[in-house]
């Protein structure tokens, strides 16, 4: 089995999204779940939710496709989880506040 078959793929709206093939931009975790914001090679943004507790199911969809404004809002809400090297490469380094 090749590398491609091992990758996780999630189908949303007739397109597939894979956390294994996308660039992570921001990660938020609490006691029960972790949510990571990704950008695909084609520029689409999506979040991937996964349980942080073995055997605990997650209510709702594990993958949510976001527009650019919603992706920026996610990063603003979880600023401590931004992966700065990836952010700077994709959006450019922001000005100091």
Backbone as CSV, one residue per row, in Angstrom:
resi,resn,N_x,N_y,N_z,CA_x,CA_y,CA_z,C_x,C_y,C_z
1,UNK,0.845,-1.172,0.000,0.000,0.000,0.000,0.891,1.235,0.000
2,UNK,0.653,2.173,-0.921,1.458,3.382,-1.036,1.085,4.418,0.006
3,UNK,1.878,5.465,0.040,1.664,6.549,0.996,0.293,7.192,0.816
4,UNK,-0.156,7.315,-0.444,-1.410,7.979,-0.729,-2.603,7.255,-0.094
5,UNK,-2.572,5.919,-0.074,-3.689,5.173,0.485,-3.783,5.318,2.000
6,UNK,-2.688,5.652,2.668,-2.670,5.774,4.122,-3.183,7.119,4.606
7,UNK,-3.273,8.096,3.736,-3.693,9.434,4.121,-5.185,9.471,4.423
8,UNK,-5.528,10.259,5.435,-6.938,10.446,5.772,-7.537,11.453,4.805
9,UNK,-8.709,11.123,4.284,-9.438,12.017,3.385,-10.862,12.152,3.884
10,UNK,-11.342,13.380,3.860,-12.709,13.656,4.272,-13.385,14.422,3.144
11,UNK,-14.576,13.950,2.738,-15.278,14.516,1.609,-16.344,15.490,2.088
12,UNK,-16.236,16.738,1.616,-17.190,17.782,1.980,-17.520,18.565,0.712
13,UNK,-18.787,18.648,0.380,-19.216,19.447,-0.764,-18.604,19.031,-2.091
14,UNK,-18.358,17.749,-2.281,-17.814,17.262,-3.536,-16.305,17.448,-3.678
15,UNK,-15.627,17.826,-2.601,-14.166,17.975,-2.602,-13.611,17.199,-1.418
16,UNK,-12.321,16.835,-1.478,-11.733,16.136,-0.345,-10.724,17.037,0.353
17,UNK,-10.633,16.821,1.665,-9.738,17.578,2.534,-8.980,16.570,3.389
18,UNK,-7.673,16.776,3.502,-6.852,15.849,4.260,-5.891,16.608,5.164
19,UNK,-5.955,16.362,6.471,-4.983,16.986,7.362,-3.564,16.480,7.095
20,UNK,-3.435,15.359,6.420,-2.121,14.797,6.118,-1.459,15.480,4.922
21,UNK,-2.240,16.216,4.138,-1.717,16.841,2.918,-1.769,18.371,2.982
22,UNK,-2.226,18.925,4.086,-2.413,20.369,4.204,-1.438,20.963,5.228
23,UNK,-1.342,22.280,5.225,-0.446,23.004,6.136,-1.206,23.418,7.385
24,UNK,-0.757,22.995,8.569,-1.424,23.428,9.802,-1.092,24.884,10.101
25,UNK,-2.109,25.667,10.454,-1.918,27.087,10.752,-2.132,27.427,12.217
26,UNK,-3.046,26.718,12.866,-3.395,27.058,14.245,-4.006,25.825,14.903
27,UNK,-3.675,25.642,16.188,-4.205,24.485,16.918,-4.728,24.943,18.266
28,UNK,-5.918,24.440,18.593,-6.552,24.706,19.877,-6.901,23.370,20.517
29,UNK,-6.592,23.199,21.775,-6.926,21.950,22.465,-7.467,22.250,23.851
30,UNK,-8.440,21.455,24.261,-8.929,21.504,25.635,-8.974,20.075,26.169
31,UNK,-9.688,19.843,27.219,-9.705,18.526,27.864,-10.258,17.441,26.955
32,UNK,-11.246,17.759,26.150,-11.961,16.735,25.393,-11.640,16.660,23.907
33,UNK,-11.187,17.763,23.314,-10.946,17.737,21.881,-9.843,18.705,21.479
34,UNK,-9.297,18.466,20.306,-8.318,19.362,19.691,-8.852,19.742,18.317
35,UNK,-8.706,21.015,17.973,-9.138,21.503,16.669,-7.931,22.162,16.009
36,UNK,-7.660,21.755,14.785,-6.548,22.330,14.034,-7.081,22.950,12.760
37,UNK,-6.636,24.164,12.481,-6.970,24.858,11.243,-5.874,24.568,10.227
38,UNK,-6.290,24.176,9.027,-5.362,23.849,7.944,-5.671,24.687,6.712
39,UNK,-4.654,24.801,5.837,-4.870,25.347,4.504,-4.361,24.322,3.500
40,UNK,-5.174,24.050,2.483,-4.789,23.102,1.444,-3.815,23.765,0.476
41,UNK,-3.190,22.965,-0.361,-2.287,23.497,-1.384,-3.007,24.428,-2.350
42,UNK,-4.323,24.223,-2.517,-5.109,25.066,-3.417,-5.656,26.313,-2.713
43,UNK,-5.356,26.472,-1.415,-5.729,27.691,-0.706,-6.994,27.620,0.132
44,UNK,-7.671,26.484,0.158,-8.881,26.347,0.961,-8.511,26.142,2.433
45,UNK,-9.375,26.618,3.316,-9.172,26.461,4.754,-10.189,25.467,5.305
46,UNK,-9.746,24.652,6.269,-10.670,23.762,6.951,-10.152,23.467,8.350
47,UNK,-11.084,23.121,9.231,-10.705,22.681,10.564,-10.938,21.177,10.672
48,UNK,-10.103,20.550,11.463,-10.222,19.121,11.732,-10.276,18.947,13.245
49,UNK,-11.407,18.389,13.727,-11.581,18.144,15.156,-11.324,16.690,15.460
50,UNK,-10.608,16.448,16.554,-10.378,15.069,16.985,-10.453,15.009,18.504
51,UNK,-10.877,13.872,19.000,-11.004,13.671,20.438,-9.631,13.569,21.071
52,UNK,-9.494,14.134,22.267,-8.245,13.993,23.019,-8.380,12.928,24.097
53,UNK,-9.545,12.292,24.156,-9.800,11.240,25.138,-10.101,9.954,24.379
54,UNK,-9.349,8.904,24.638,-9.569,7.630,23.958,-10.993,7.137,24.170
55,UNK,-11.609,6.740,23.069,-12.945,6.168,23.144,-14.069,7.192,23.223
56,UNK,-13.752,8.462,23.281,-14.792,9.490,23.364,-15.169,9.929,21.960
57,UNK,-16.429,9.805,21.625,-16.880,10.239,20.308,-17.041,11.741,20.257
58,UNK,-16.991,12.287,19.064,-17.166,13.721,18.866,-18.533,13.940,18.241
59,UNK,-19.309,14.841,18.834,-20.591,15.199,18.247,-20.352,16.108,17.050
60,UNK,-21.096,15.904,15.993,-20.983,16.764,14.832,-19.860,16.346,13.895
61,UNK,-19.687,17.157,12.873,-18.697,16.862,11.837,-17.284,17.038,12.359
62,UNK,-16.395,16.198,11.878,-14.991,16.287,12.257,-14.253,17.296,11.382
63,UNK,-14.791,17.597,10.204,-14.157,18.525,9.275,-15.151,19.623,8.925
64,UNK,-14.670,20.876,8.970,-15.507,22.009,8.575,-14.697,22.902,7.653
65,UNK,-15.255,23.181,6.476,-14.603,24.055,5.513,-14.921,25.497,5.894
66,UNK,-13.901,26.367,5.871,-14.055,27.767,6.257,-13.610,28.690,5.137
67,UNK,-14.217,29.856,5.078,-13.732,30.912,4.193,-12.537,31.592,4.853
68,UNK,-11.887,32.476,4.108,-10.690,33.152,4.614,-10.998,33.990,5.854
69,UNK,-12.123,34.692,5.872,-12.486,35.532,7.020,-12.726,34.673,8.259
70,UNK,-13.398,33.550,8.098,-13.648,32.651,9.229,-12.345,32.022,9.725
71,UNK,-11.434,31.725,8.803,-10.132,31.173,9.199,-9.348,32.195,10.014
72,UNK,-9.366,33.447,9.594,-8.685,34.507,10.353,-9.344,34.692,11.721
73,UNK,-10.654,34.602,11.788,-11.363,34.716,13.074,-10.964,33.584,14.013
74,UNK,-10.846,32.370,13.472,-10.412,31.226,14.272,-9.034,31.504,14.864
75,UNK,-8.131,32.022,14.040,-6.780,32.321,14.520,-6.779,33.447,15.542
76,UNK,-7.645,34.455,15.352,-7.752,35.543,16.325,-8.251,35.020,17.675
77,UNK,-9.203,34.091,17.639,-9.761,33.523,18.871,-8.774,32.597,19.579
78,UNK,-7.841,32.014,18.833,-6.889,31.054,19.396,-5.451,31.466,19.059
79,UNK,-5.150,32.732,19.318,-3.858,33.318,18.920,-2.658,32.572,19.501
80,UNK,-2.801,32.017,20.695,-1.680,31.295,21.316,-1.355,30.003,20.569
81,UNK,-2.282,29.518,19.743,-2.067,28.273,19.016,-1.590,28.450,17.585
82,UNK,-1.349,29.699,17.164,-0.907,29.943,15.788,0.499,29.385,15.588
83,UNK,0.681,28.677,14.496,1.996,28.165,14.113,2.626,29.263,13.266
84,UNK,3.432,30.104,13.915,3.877,31.368,13.316,4.667,31.193,12.018
85,UNK,5.511,30.185,11.927,6.304,29.991,10.701,5.390,29.749,9.507
86,UNK,4.353,28.927,9.696,3.411,28.647,8.608,2.556,29.870,8.307
87,UNK,2.113,30.565,9.348,1.312,31.781,9.181,2.089,32.798,8.352
88,UNK,3.348,33.071,8.759,4.167,34.073,8.070,4.393,33.700,6.613
89,UNK,4.595,32.420,6.336,4.825,31.966,4.965,3.587,32.167,4.092
90,UNK,2.407,31.954,4.667,1.170,32.030,3.884,0.629,33.453,3.792
91,UNK,0.607,34.177,4.921,-0.003,35.504,4.956,1.018,36.643,4.959
92,UNK,2.277,36.332,5.203,3.286,37.368,5.392,3.344,37.737,6.860
93,UNK,4.482,38.237,7.279,4.653,38.592,8.693,3.819,39.831,9.019
94,UNK,2.992,39.761,10.046,2.154,40.920,10.393,2.984,42.027,11.056
95,UNK,2.423,43.228,11.052,3.067,44.358,11.721,2.905,44.227,13.227
96,UNK,3.845,44.775,13.959,3.765,44.741,15.416,2.602,45.606,15.884
97,UNK,1.884,45.103,16.920,0.718,45.816,17.459,1.081,46.828,18.491
